[in-house]
Amino acid sequence: MKKEYAVSILVITLLMVFYVWYVSSGELLYSGDLLLALGRLAGLLLAVSILFQFVVIGRVGWLEKTFGLDALSRAHHWVGFSTVFFLIAHPLLIGLAYTRGSSDSIFHKTFSFLFSGDEIIQATIGAILFLMIGVSSVYVLLKKLRYEYWYGIHLITYIAIIISFGHQTELGGDLQTTFAHIFWTALYAISALVYIWFRFVQPIKKYAVHRFFVDKIIFETENVYSIFITGTHMERFSYIPGQFVIARFLERGVWYEAHPFSISSGSGKGDIRLTIKESGDYTKKLSHHIHSGTKVFIDGPHGIFGNEIKKEEKILCIAGGIGITPIRSMVELVGDHKDIKVLASFRTHHDVIFEREISEIIKPENVHIVYTHESPYEGHVKTITHSTILDYCPDIRERSVYLCGPVSFMNTMRAILKTQGVSEEKIHYEQFSL
Ligand SMILES: Cc1cc2nc3c(=O)[nH]c(=O)nc-3n(C[C@H](O)[C@H](O)[C@H](O)COP(=O)(O)OP(=O)(O)OC[C@H]3O[C@@H](n4cnc5c(N)ncnc54)[C@H](O)[C@@H]3O)c2cc1C
């Protein structure tokens, strides 16, 4: 689906919302009831921003193919800020409008309005739940809250949406005409159907076809392991190198978490290999809980990182640590017939993975490793610099670059590449965080 179609759907929805609002509340603008008009608008925009968040994070196939899941995640994060803004503005403006003229304080006016009837009380509880979700998201971004706790809190969103729907259709001043009522109900119904279909039905259908299970687990280094996943009709499971899956291993102690991992195998079809670094509690315990035969629920493949690789002729892949996983997949697919170079950084030679496997596909001189912590390590961190790239790749401007690694590493690499004259369109990157 083209970007223009997706943007058009969003613009048309917003125009319809403004139309519905203007038909009922437009006159308030001229009769001096500005607070009420704006409060209602904030309420409508609040609902739309929440539905938007649901759809963009709902792993909707056609949206992902167009924008990529990481861009959609970023949109989800940013629109989250506007949701919090409307969440505060809507009750505040409406509360002030309805209690105008009374001698109570603003706080008392708004507070007494928020608890003035069953539907309003439910909406107030919904708003408090949404605020909790917003605050927890800020904490998780600041790395002060564990991802799993945040995810658990996020599940409350479903309850918050359901309990706050009633006050919109029952009391919403803009939603009382038949047209507005149908439009609003349809907006919710379509968003819910799209979400349920892509987030739940599709992965279940996929599992029903493939019945994925762990074939074997091998340790690549002391703290990196590969899980080989197979199943039935795997010839029908296709992916583009560079894509990732969200895997849930159905075993005691780990079944309740689903984590994203890039596919490190590169045939583009069939069995899947995931290569995982023990970086936190889940990835540390996973290899102890699963075994050959463990059933796996796979959601995906997702991502558009490698979409262009087949079209490119000259490529440089830059990987930071475990970021080598999608790069390995790409090299396996196109490495034997493209001019492809790999530049990877690892802490020490004990941490290196895939060097041999990649060197068997492309010329060994086209694989260059930088060790960031020289041995013996004396506190000096060596990274990939301007000169590393230029020495190894004097024709860098002619190459497309595929970049994967920790966020700070990628930011540094992108800055270096830009100063070396590589245009933004030629830099493709995947971030290991959603
Ligand atoms: C597109 C993508 C591809 C990835 N590919 C690989 C790969 O090939 N190999 C690899 O080792 N790692 C990969 N990762 C990273 C991997 O998902 C995290 O390292 C792992 O989820 C950390 O979990 P933890 O509980 O062990 O660590 P924690 O220390 O609990 O989490 C570290 C960080 O990982 C992220 N995270 C944690 N749990 C989840 C979750 N359920 N969903 C999304 N993000 C989460 C959060 O940003 C968190 O701050 C990838 C991540 C993304 C987004």
The ligand as an ORCA input file, in Angstrom:
! r2SCAN-3c Opt
* xyz 0 1
  C      13.393     -5.366     15.439
  C      14.242     -5.989     16.535
  C      15.101     -7.014     16.223
  C      15.892     -7.574     17.229
  N      16.734     -8.600     16.903
  C      17.511     -9.149     17.845
  C      18.396    -10.221     17.549
  O      18.469    -10.707     16.412
  N      19.146    -10.732     18.556
  C      19.074    -10.231     19.837
  O      19.778    -10.742     20.707
  N      18.274     -9.209     20.144
  C      17.472     -8.660     19.203
  N      16.632     -7.637     19.515
  C      16.625     -7.127     20.884
  C      15.814     -8.047     21.765
  O      14.453     -7.988     21.413
  C      15.983     -7.589     23.212
  O      17.340     -7.697     23.545
  C      15.233     -8.453     24.152
  O      13.845     -8.302     23.939
  C      15.627     -8.036     25.561
  O      14.844     -8.702     26.491
  P      15.379     -8.963     27.972
  O      14.192     -9.143     28.847
  O      16.376    -10.065     27.947
  O      16.173     -7.666     28.332
  P      15.716     -6.396     29.153
  O      16.946     -5.849     29.790
  O      14.530     -6.670     29.991
  O      15.254     -5.441     27.978
  C      16.189     -4.620     27.309
  C      15.418     -3.766     26.310
  O      14.871     -4.621     25.292
  C      13.585     -4.129     24.911
  N      12.599     -5.179     25.179
  C      12.500     -5.971     26.255
  N      11.475     -6.812     26.152
  C      10.898     -6.536     24.956
  C       9.777     -7.056     24.245
  N       9.022     -8.020     24.747
  N       9.468     -6.507     23.040
  C      10.190     -5.495     22.530
  N      11.280     -4.979     23.136
  C      11.624     -5.488     24.324
  C      13.297     -2.897     25.728
  O      13.684     -1.759     24.973
  C      14.214     -3.051     26.915
  O      14.562     -1.824     27.462
  C      15.817     -7.091     18.544
  C      14.927     -6.063     18.848
  C      14.151     -5.520     17.866
  C      13.194     -4.446     18.200
*
